[in-house]
Amino acid sequence: NAGVTQTPKFRILKIGQSMTLQCAQDMNHNYMYWYRQDPGMGLKLIYYSVGAGITDKGEVPNGYNVSRSTTEDFPLRLELAAPSQTSVYFCASSYEGQGISPLHFGNGTRLTVT
Amino acid sequence: GQQLNQSPQSMFIQEGEDVSMNCTSSSIFNTWLWYKQEPGEGPVLLIALYKAGELTSNGRLTAQFGITRKDSFLNISASIPSDVGIYFCAGQRGGSNYKLTFGKGTLLTVNP
C-alpha cells in the first residue's frame, strides 16, 4: 500500500493564481484531513471529511475549498493565492475519528506564493 | 481556540542522554497523542494515551497522560542520532472526534 500520497511536492505560485493540491489514500479510510504547517506553529486543520460527499471546515478554512467525490481522493483548492498561504500542506487520513484512530500523513506539499 | 503549550521549543543533547518534554493545557483532554516528524516527511504517531494516569511505552519512548487530564509527558531514554526530529503533542477533547489540537512542537537535535 502507498498510504497517503500528495502531489505536487513543491510549487511556486504568483499572487492571484489558483491551484489544486492532490491527495489520495489507498487504505479505505473514511476520514480525511488537510492541515497546514507554518514554522514554529504546529499543525492547523483547514478542512476535513468524514466520508465521500461530506466535508466541513476546520480551524483555518478561509481561502481554501475542498471536495470529496470518492473515498480515495480529497483535493484542496486555492482559488486566489495570497502570500499568507505560503506554507507546508499535509493531507492525512484515519479509519475512524482522530481521537480513536491514528492519523496517517502524506509527505506534504511545500507551497510558496510570491 | 484551544491551545497546547509544548516545551521546550528545542533541545540540543548528546547521544546517550535522556530527554523529557511536555504539553500543558488549560482545558481537559480525553486523548493525548505524541507524533514525530522527520525532515521532509509527515508526522508519524508514536504513542496514544486514552486514560488519565496512563503510562505507555514504545521502545525507548515513554509517555504519560497526566492525572488532571490537562497535561502529558514524553520521555526518550538513551537518545540516539535517529531520534532527531520535531516531536508534537496533540490532544482531543470529548465530542470533537474530528479535531485534534496540536502543540507547536519540540525540535530535538542529538549530537553523536
Interface residues (C-beta under 8 A of the other chain):
Chain A: V4 Y31 Y33 G40 M41 G42 L43 K44 L45 Y48 V50 D56 G58 E59 F90 A92 E96 G97 Q98 G99 I100 P102 L103 F105 G106 N107 G108
Chain B: G1 L4 Q6 Q9 N30 T31 L33 Y35 G40 E41 G42 P43 V44 L45 A48 F88 Q92 S96 N97 Y98 K99 L100 F102 G103 K104 G105
